[in-house]
Amino acid sequence: MTSKKSTVIISAALTVLGVAVFTFLQFRMYRYFYFFDNYPNRELLSIWKGYAITISSGIFTSAFVTFLIARGDYFYERRKSLENIYLESEELQRAFAKINYIFPDEPKELVRDLLGEIDGNERHEEQNKNLQEQLKNIEAPDKAKEIHDAFYLQDKHDAQIKFKEYLWEHTKDDMKEFFTTPESKEEYLDKECKMKIEKYSQELDDVMKSYITFKEVRTKELTAAYGGLDFVFANKSIRQHIFEKLYEKQTKQVKKIKNRIYYFESYFSGNGANKSLLFDWVWELQSSLVSEDENAYYRQYLYDVDSEIVQVLIYAYGKVNPEEIPDKKHYLITTKPGWMERMMQVQSEE
C-alpha cells in the first residue's frame, strides 16, 4: 500500500508542478518578473519558452494519467488493507467467543476458599496415603508414631463451614421450615455444599480448558495487517485509533491469556497450583473480558472490539449498514440470581 500511496503523491505533485509551469509560461506571467522582462535575447527566450511549455505539458499529461490510474489502485489497496484488519480481528473474535466463564451464586471469595480447601484436602489425603505406605517399612512403633505425628497432614474445614453458613443465611425461610433438627439441617447443607463443589469445580475446569485453546491462537497476521496501513490523508490519526482501540487491545489480551496457559496445563497434568490460586487467575482474566450490571453479565470485550471493527468498516467504505452496529444486549452471558423478581417488581411499580 505504501508504494501506491507514493505513486499517488508523486504523480499529484508532478501534475500540479506541470500545470503551474505551463500556466506560468502560456499566459506570459513571467512578464511580472524583472529578469525575464528585461532579458536581452528575446529570440532565445522564446525558444526556451516553447521548449518549457512542451515539457511541462508533457509532464502534466503523463503525471495526470498516472495519478488517475494510481488513485484507483490506491483506494482499492486502502479498502483491502482495512478489510484485512477487519478479517483478522474477526478471526480472533471467534477464539474469544469460545471462552467459558464461571459466575458463582455466592461471593467469589467464599467459592475460591472452598475450592482451594477441598483441593488441599485431596492432596493431603494422597500424601497421607504415601506416608502410611512408607511407615509400613519402619519396624519400631515409637519411631513410626513420631514420623506419623510429624508429617501427617490434617484436613481443614474452615472454608466449608463459612460456605455452609452463607448458604443457610440465604436459604428462604419457607425452605428452612423443612429442617427442624440439627441433623436434617446439616444433611441439607452437606448435600448443597457437595453439589456446589462439583458444579464450580467442573466450571473452573471448563474455563481453564477454554483458555488453553489459545495456545494455537496467533496475532502475527493481525500485526502484518496493521503494518500494511499507510494512508494519504489522516494517516497518523487513523493508525493511532486502530492501534489503541483494536490492535493493542487484542494483542495484549491474547498475551495476557497465554501467560496463564502454562499454569492451567500444569494443573491438568497433576503438577499445578492449588485451585484457590487458579480461581484467582481465572477471575483476573475474566474481569478483563466481562462486565456486569444489577441483573446480568456481558461479554464486554467482544462488544468493545466489535464496535471498533465497525469503525474500520466506516474507514473503508465511508458508511456501514446500521445492522452491523453491535447491540450490547446481544452479548449477554447469563443473568444473576433474582433478576426475574427484580424485573417483575420494576414492572409492577410502573
Disulfide bonds with the S-S distance in Angstrom:
none
